[in-house]
Amino acid sequence: MKFKIMFLSMLIVCSLHAQEVIDKIVAVVDNEIIMQSELNFQINLFAAQRQLDPNTPGLKDKILNSIIEEKLVLAQAELDSIVVGEDEVEQRLDYQIELFKQQYGSKERVEQIYGMSIDRIKRESRDEVRKQLMIQHLREKKFATVEATRRETEEFFSNYKDSIGVIPEKVNIYHIYRNPKTSTEAKLKFKRKAEELLDSLKAGVDFEILARKYSEDPGSSAAGGDLGFVKKGVFYPEFEAAAYALKEGELSGVVESPVGFHIIQLIEKRGESIHTRHILVKIKTDEDADLKTIEFLSEVRDTIINSAATFAEMAKKYSEDEDTKAFGGQLGNFYLNQLDKNMLEAVSKLKEGDISFPRRIDYGTGSYGYHIIFLKERVAQHQADLDKDYTEIKSLADDYKKQQKYTEWITELKEKIYWEVRL
């Protein structure tokens, strides 16, 4: 994901940068041209990320060949009629703009850095983003099922074990998660606040003004509650059920979801996608709810330690993490350097078989819960071993095989699609 984020950032900057420089064509691939400014930008970016001299011999040819390969895949995507919908392009652009806001601090700062409005950034980047999505979809379609066999994994390890080197310390961890429950009385207080806001809207108060002032959704309040166009399946089911039932311009009643009470307005509907705005009143817990959750998890921990039940049994019965409870609370295998600060602090103090005391876990602005963590296994740093590290080694072997297949495919594309270097 980090690579995709970095690549999309580069894509948008490159698209805008290329228009500000007097260019010349350095290569042509089918109906696409590659400009000198694009090549220079990619060379400088690659060199900066790896602390290289941009004039390193061979670097320019390497980067140009990479861009040509990308354009060849794009040409094949067009031949294969790979279609990317406007909704998907819009979602990717919105996602990228949100990342820019997080990176630079505000919408205004983003506009200042790029020297243009958010709308113009999106407008001028739209075509390039669509092309990148076409390339992504074709590659996924072409190589999604490619994986190394056991024999190929063994051969890969035999050939490259010295390059793999040391495997960092890793842990296999499980957890039981609980969300503090707000009392009925406290919950009603937040619902009444939402109802008062709804009454104000019905009385003619501007939705955008109320959203900016009172909505507790940090991702949309500054935009007047605007959530943009989103496909079905993204929002909470309760939110979607209410939103899809609305007519354009219509307000919902007060809608409850796991995060709080919403007032929703449908702005526009396009097929399965809807453009909505909302005001969110969050359901906040109190100290009593936190204390009860901690006490409950402590009792669960004691039950397991006293051998009255296994961790997996208690996770399936009591954990409120829907993604892991069916698997006995298993979070998975992680290298220590993959864990965030809080998880690392908890796990580093545990021995194999230990269960932590209840700990707070924050997973979003104002969103949190408590969990107990079970360290099932700790594997010390060691030289790569085919048996111990088969999953990781197979993943590397899979990538290696996909790259080989990709190289073969590019050779085929170069034979059937027109391309020319004009340096």
N, C-alpha and C positions, 0 to 999 in steps of 0.2 A: 504493500500500500504506500509506503513512504516513497518508493521508486515512482509509482504512478503519480503521486502528488507532485514530486519534483519535476517529472517529465511534463505534466500539464502546465506547471508554472512556467517552465522553459518554453513550452509551445506558445503560450499566449504572449510572453515577452518577446519571443522571436518574431512572431507574426507582426507585432506592432513595431518592433525595432526595424524590421526589414523595409518598412514603408518610409522610413525617415532617412535612408541612405541611398545615394546614387549608385545603382546596381549595374552589374552585368551578369549575363547568363553564364553559368559554369557547367551546367549539365542539363540534359533534357531526357525525361523518361515518359514515354507515351505522350499524354497530353499535359504533363506536369513539367514545370521548369524549376531549376534550383538556382537561386541567386547567390552572388558573391557574399552579400550581407548575411544571408542565412548560414552559409558555410563558415564565415568568419565567426559568427556568434557561437555556433556549435563547437568550433575549435576552442575558442576562448573559455567557454563554459566547461568543456571536458578538461582542459588544462588546469583551470582554477580548482576544480573539484579534486584533482589528483596532484596538485602542486607541481605541475609540469610547465616547461617552457612551451608556449604555443607554437614556437618555431622548431620544435623537436622533429628531426627528420622522420618522414613517413607518417606523421600525425595527420597532416592535411588529407593525404590519400585515404587513410583509414576512415576518417570522419566522412569524407565525401562518399566513399563506398557504402557506408552505413546509411546515409541519406538516400542514396540511389536504391538500395535494397528496400527501404521503407516505401519509396515511390513505386517500385515494382509490385509490392504487395498491394498497394492502393489500386494500381491498374488492374490487378487480378480481381480484387474485390469488386470493382466496377463491372468487370466482365462476368463475374458470378452473381451480379445483381444483389450484392449485400446491401440491405436497406437499413438505415438508421432513422428512426422517427424523430420528429421535432421535439417531442416530449423528452426523449432521452438526451438529446443535445442540450435542451434547456436545463434539465436536471444536472448534467455534468458542468455546465457553465455556472449554475447557481452554487453548486458544491465548491467549484474552484474559487468563486468570488468570496464565499464564506471563509475558505482557507486563507485567502489574502487578507480578509478583515482580521482574522485571528493573528496572522503573522505580523501585520502592520498596525493593529490596534483599533482601526475604525475605517468606515467607508470613506470618510473624507481624506484620510491619510493614503488610502489606496489610490483615490482619484488624483491626489497630489503627486504621488510617485509616478503614475503612468501618464499624467498630464491630460487626462480626459475623464469623462463621466463613466460610471459603472455601465450605463446603458451602451455607451459607445465601445467600451472594452468588450462587452459581450457581443455586440453587433459585428465588430471587426474580427473577432476570434471565432465566430460561429462556424464558418466554413472549414477552418483548420481543425476544430474540435470534431466536426462531423467526419472528416477524413480519418482522423486518428481512431475514432470509434469503429469505423469500417475496417481499418487495419486490425484493430484488436479483435473484432468479431471473427474475421476470417482466420486469423492465427489460432484463436481458440477452437474454431470449428475444425481446422486442419490437424491440430496436434493435441487436442484434449485427451484423446484415448491412448496416446503414445506413452508407454512406460517400459522400464527395463525388466527383463526376466531375471530369475534368480541367477542364472548362469552369467548374464550380462552384468549384473551387479557385482558378482564375484570377480569377473574379468576387470571391471572398472576399478575395483578396490585394489586388485593386484597391480594394475598399471599406475595408479595414482595415489596409493596410500601415503607415500612420502609427502605429497602435496597437501593431503588432507590434514596431516599433522596432529596436533593435540586437540582432543575433544574437551571443551570446558566442563566444569562441574555442572551437573544437572540434577533436577529433583522431579519426583512424581508426586503431585499434590491433589488433595481433595478438599472440599469444603461443604459446610451446611450453612445456608444463608437465610436470614430472617429479616423482614421489613417491619420496623416499629409500626404498630397500629394506633391510629388516632382514635380517641374516644368518640362515641356517637355525638356527645354534646359539642365537642370541639369541631367535629366535622360539619355539624349543622351551622356553626358560626361562619365557616368559609362558604357554605352554600348560600347563606343569606346575603353575604357580600356579593356573590355572583348575581343573585337575583336583583339586588339593588342596581347593579351595573346594567343589567338587562332592562330594567324599568327606565333607566336614564336613556338608553338607546331608543327605546320605544317612544320616549318623550321628545326625541329629535336631537339628542346630543350626538356630536360627530363621533363615529366609530374610531377613526384614527387617533383622535385626541384622547379618548378614553383608554385605548390600547397602549399608547405611549406612556400614559400616566399610571395605569393600574395593572396592565398585564404582567404576569410574572414568568413569561416565557422569554428568556434572555436572547433566544435566537430570532425572535420576530417582533418583540415589543418596539424596538427602535424604528422598525419599518411600519408602524401602525398596525401590527398584528398580521401583516401579509406573509403568507406561507408559500406563495408562488404556485406553479402547476406541479402537481404530484400524482403519480400513478397509484392505482388501488393497491393496497397491501402495505403501504408505508406507515400510515398512522395507526393509532390504537383502533381496534374493531368498533368500540363504542363511538369514537369520534367519527369514523368513516360511515357508520350506519346512519348517524344523524346528518352528516354533511351531504351524502349522496341522495338523501331524501328531500333536500331543499331545492327550491326553484332559484334561479339566478336572482340575486339581490335580496333573497329572503334570509331572515335571522332564525337561528334555532332557539330552542329553550335552553335551560341550563343543562349541560351534558356532563356526566361524570365519567372520568377515565381513571386509570391507576395513578395519574399524576395530579389530578385535581378536577376542578369544574371549569368547563369551557362554554363560551358563547361564540357560536360559529356563524359566519356569513358566507354564503356561496357567491363568488364573484362571476365565475364562468365555468362551464363544463365542456370538455372536448373528448368525446369518446369515453374511455375509461379513466381519463385524467380530470382532476378538478383543481380550480384555483380558488383558494379560500383565505379568509383571514379570521383570526380568533383573539379572544381575550381569555387568558388563563388565570384562574385563582387557585394557587396551589394549596393542597391539604398538608398543613404542617403538623408535625408531631410535637408532643410535649415531653418534658423530662420523665413523666410517669411512664409513657409509652416506651421510651428508651430503656428505662430501668427494667420494665417487665420483659423486654426482648433479651436483655443481657442475662437476666435470671433464668429465662427459659433455656437459652443456649447453654448456660452453666449446668443446668439439670441434665440436658442431653449429653453433655460432655461427661458428667459423672456416671451416667448410665452406661456409656460405652467403656469408660475406664474400669468400671466394676464388672465388666464382661456380661452385662445383662442383655447387650445387643451389639451388633457390629456397626461400624461407622456407615457402611453402605446401607444397611437396613434403616438406620435413623435418618440418613439423607433422603432416601426414597419416601420416607414417611413424613418428614418435617421440613425439609429444605424448600424454600420458595424461589430458588433459582431454577426456572423451568428448563433451561438448557442443559443442566447437569444432573438434576435429581434422579432422572431415570437411569443414569449410569452410576448411581451410588455417590454422586457428588464429585465425580472426577473432573478436575480442571485440566489435567493433562501433564505432559512432560515438558519442562522448561529448563533452558540454561539459566543460571543465576543472573546473568547480565540481561536477560529478557524480562525479568520481574521489575515492577515499579518499586519505588522506594519503600512504601508501606508493606507490600507483600514480602519484599526482600528482608526487611527488618524482622518480620514475623517468622519467616521460614528459616532464616540464618540461626535462630535460637533453638530450633527443634532438632531432635535426633530422630532417626527412623522409628516410626511407630508412635511418636508423640502427637498430642492434640493440643493446639493452642487454647488459651483462654479467649473468651469472646473479644473480638476486635471490630472497631468501626471501619467500614469500607465506603469511600465516597466514589460515586460513578457518574457524577454530573453536577452542574451547578445547583446546589441546594438539595441534591438527591443522595441519599445514603442509606445504609442498613448496617447489620452486624453479622459476623460469621465466625465460625470456628474452623481452623485449618488442620488437616491431617497430613503429616508427611509420611507417605508410604515408603518411599525409597529415595536415597541420596547416592548418586554416583559421582565419585571424586574425579577430578581432572585426570585424563589419561590419554595415552596414544590411541588413535582410532583402532577399533577392533570390530571385525566383521560381525561377530555374534552379538556383542553388547550394543553395537551402534547400527544394527542393520537398517532400521527405519530411516535414520539420517543419511546413511550411505546410499540406500536405494533412492532416496529423494535426489541426491546429487547425481546418481546414475541416470535417473529419469530425465533430469535437466540436460545432461550430457547427450543422451540419445535424442532428445527433442532438438537440440542445437545441431546435431549431425543431420537430422531429417530436414531441418530448416535450411541448412547450407545446401543440401542436395536440391531442395525445392527452388531456392534462389537461382541456382545454376540453370534449372529448367526454365524459369521465368525469363532469365537473361537471353535464352535462346529463342523465345517466342514473342517477347515484347520489345519494341524498339527502345533503345537507350543510347545516349551519346554523351561523352565528356567533351567539354569545349574549353578546357583550360589551356 
